[in-house]
Amino acid sequence: MQTLIKNTTAFGIFSADKRAGRLSHAYMLHFADKRNLRPALMLFAEEFFGGGENARKMAGLGDLTVYPAAGGKITVDGVTEIIADSALKPAGGGKKLYVICDFGSAGALVQNKLLKTLEEPPENVHFLLGTLSLAPVLPTVLSRVKTLTVPPFTEGEIFAALEREKHDPINAAAARDACGVLGAAQDMAEGGWFADIRRAAEEICAVRDYSAIGALSKKYGDTPYKEELLGEIRAVLFTALSAGGGCGLSPHTLVYALELVDGAFADLKFNAFFQGLLYDFMLKVATENKKWQKLRE
């Protein structure tokens, strides 16, 4: 993963900013890979401090803060503590960096809480926010950060990364079916839930019969992998769009469906009923596709 990230334009821009002494006060790393978002952010943090050893030293001094803890949630109290801590001078005499993982999962109250500090942080204080999707991030937050996007990787890049980890016959298939997401390929190569989620996404994207929508939304509405399923639906649609059409959908409908998925991600952050989200998505896509087909007749 380290090799892939360091070869991205996003990392190159960040590195160039560091070398030129023009680091922005706040960056937003948009990287649609749940498994690897935190490790990617840490690579940027190491670059910020000039190496992994320096980053570990700064973490020990309190000048590098990674929030929340792995598996934790972003809360108002946690952000309040960060704001208070940012007012203290760096212990190492240089800069302070606050890394906030999966910022898109934070509610509007939390995001608004951080707005003023993002706009006018204390001297020598920087923020590095990570998000899987830009859709749930408030426009007011996006206007105060420099956004760096890591696009989907190529099949070849992912295959090479998997081979560096472990040579396995399944790597080729995992790289092919991961739709540019390294974490998805890693999950597939290791077995587990990913293959089932992928099949569910393909089934949902292929629905054209209104009578099947209710059964499918009920079938997958209780999955514990809600974000992952939406991510796979987006990956299936994106692949089809890149090929000029697929899933029985016109390019126009594929673009429309991708916009719906972004909206579903945002709604899910505010605890929307997932079964209802799936039902609404399939119904709207099927309806839009029928309209498009009639226009072409």
N, C-alpha and C positions, 0 to 999 in steps of 0.2 A: 504493500500500500504506500509506503514511503516513497518509493520510486515513482509511482503514478502521480501522487500529489505534487511532488517537487518538479515534475515536468509539465504541470498545468500552467496556463496563462495566469490564473488567479494567484498562484504562488509566486510566479515571476514578477507580477506587478507589486505584490507585497514586499518581495525581496528588493526590488528596485527602489521602492519608497524608503526602505530601511537604509540602503547604501547611500541614497541621496540626502538622507536626513530630513525627509519630508513625510514621515509617518502621519497618517490621519489620526485624529483623536478617537475615531470609532470606525470599525470595520464590521461588515455583515458577511459572513461566509455562507453562501447558499450551496449546500451539498446534499442532494437527495439520497443519502445513504445512511440509514439509521445506525447500522452496525459500526460504521467508520467515521461518523461525524466527529465524535470526541477525539479519537486518535489524530484525525486531520487537523483539528484545532490545536492540538498539542504540538504538531509539527510547525504550525505558524507561530506558536508561542516560543518555541525553541529558536526559530529564525529571529524573532523579535529581540531575544536576549543574546543572540550570537552563539547559540549552541545548546545542546541538551544539558551539559554539565552546568552551564551558567543558569539555565532555566531552573534546574533543580535547586541551585543555590538561592536563587531569587524566591523560589517557593518556600524554602526554609526561613528566609528573612521576612516573608509575608508580602513581598513585592509582586509575586505572581499568585493570583487567586483564581481557582477553577471552581465554578459554581453551576449547578448544584453537584453534590456528590453523585457518583455513578448510581443510577437507579432512583435518584431523588427528583423532587419537583421544584420548580421555581415558585417562590412564594413572595408575598408583599414584605413579610418580615425579613426574608433573606436579602431582598433587593435593598431594603432600608438599611441593613447592616453594611452592604457594599457601599452605599452612598456615604454613610458615616465614615467608613474606613478610608474611602478615597480622599477625604479631607486631610488625612495624616500624610506627612512627608515620606517619601520612599526611604526605607531603612538602609538600603544599599547606596543611597545618594544619587541614584540615577532615575529610572522610570518605573512606574507601576503598571501592571497589566491585569485587567479583569477579563477572564474568559468565561462566557456564559453559554452553556451548551443547550441546544434545542430551544432557542429563544422563541420560536414560533409556537411552542406549546404553552407559553405564558398568556394569561388572560389580558384583556384590555386594561384592567386596573393596574396590573403589574407593569405592563409596558408604559403606561402613562406616568407611572411613578418614577421611571428612569429617564423620562424625556429631558428634563432640564439639565441633568448631569451629562447626558449624551451631547447636548448642544453646547454646554459650557463646562467641561470637566475641569477639575483643579489642575494646576500646572504639573506637567510630566505624568499625567494619568491618561491611560489609553484603555479602550474597550475592544474586545474581539467577540462578537456575537455569532453563534452558529445556528442555522435553521435548515430544516429539511425542505421547507416550502416557503416562498415569499408571501403566499396568499394570506396566511393568518397574521402577518406582521402589519401593524398599523402604518398607514402612509406617512404619518407624522414621524414615526421612528425611521422609516426608510429615507426620509429627507434629511436625516441627521447623521447618516452613516455612509461610508463608501462600500458599495456592494461588490463582492467578488463571487462570481459563480463558477462552480466546477461542473462542466457539462458531462453528459454520459460518456463513459470510456468506450473505446472500440472493442470489438470482440477479441482482436489480437492482443490488445493491451491487458485485458482481463485474463485471458488465457496465460499470458506470460507471468502475470502476478500470481495466479494459482500455482503454476509450475514452480515458481520460486519458493512457495510455501511447502508444496508437496507434489511430487509427480503422481498423478492418478488418472486412469483412463476416463473418469467422469469429467475431468476438467474441461475438455473440449465442448461437451454438451452444456455444462454449466455456464461457460463463457458465452455460448451461442444464445442461450435462453434468458440470460440475466438482463437483457435490454440496457446494457451500459452501466449497471449498478454492481460494483464490486462486491458489496456486502451480500447481495442476493446470490451472486455466483458462489461466494464462500459458503453461504447457508446451504445451497443446493449441493455443493461438493461434499458437505459434511452430512447430508441427509436431513431428516426432520420435517418440519412443517412447510418449508418453502414450496416444494413441488405441489402440495395440495392447494396452497394459496394461488400459485400460478395457474393451475387448472381451473380454479374458481373464477379467476379474473377473465380467462379466456371464455368460459361459459357465459359469464355476465355480459361480456362485450359482444357475444354472438347472438344474443336474444333479439328476435324480431317479432315474435308472437306475443301479443298482449296477454294471452291466457297463461303464459308461463312466467310472467313477471312476478306475480304474487308468491308463487312457490319458490322461486329462486331467491327472492329477497328474504323470505322466511328461512330458507336453508342456510344462508350465509350471514344472516343478521346477527347471530349470537357469537360469531367468531371472536376469539380474544386478540386476533391480529388485524384489527380494523384499519389502522394506518397502513400496515403492510399490504392489505388487500387493495386499498385505494391506490397505493403506489404501484402495485402490479397492474391494476386496470389502466393506469396512466401509461405504464410501460408498454402494454399491449397496443394501446391506441397510438402511441408515439411511433412504434415500430411500423404499424400499418400506414400511418401518415407518411413516414419516410419512404415507404415503398410505393407511394402514390395512390394508396387505397388498400383496403383489406377489411376483414371481419364483416364483409357484406355491407360496408358503409362507404359513402362517398367521401372524398377529401373534405368537402364542406362540413359534413356531419361529424367527421373525425375531429376537426378543429373545435366544433361546437361541444363535442363530448369531452375534450380535454379541458375546456373552460368549465364545464360542469364538475369535473373531478376536482379542479382547484377550489371551486366553491364548496364542494363536499368536505374537503380537507378543513377549510375555514369553519364550516358548520360543526364539524366533529370536535373542534377545539372548544366549542361552547356547548358540549354535551348533547348534541342533536341525537335523536333516535336513529341508530345506525340502520336498522331494517327499513325505516322510512327513507333514509338517504339513498339506499340501494334501489328501492322501489321507484323513487322519484327520478333517479338517474336513468334507469332502464326505460321508464315510460317516456321521458323527454327525448331520449336518443332515438327510440323506435318511432316516435311521432315525427321528429325532425327528418328522419331518413325517409319516411313515407312521403312527406311533403316534397322533399328534394327529388324523389323519384317521379312524382307526378309532374313536377315542373319540367322534367327532362323528356317526358312522354310526348 
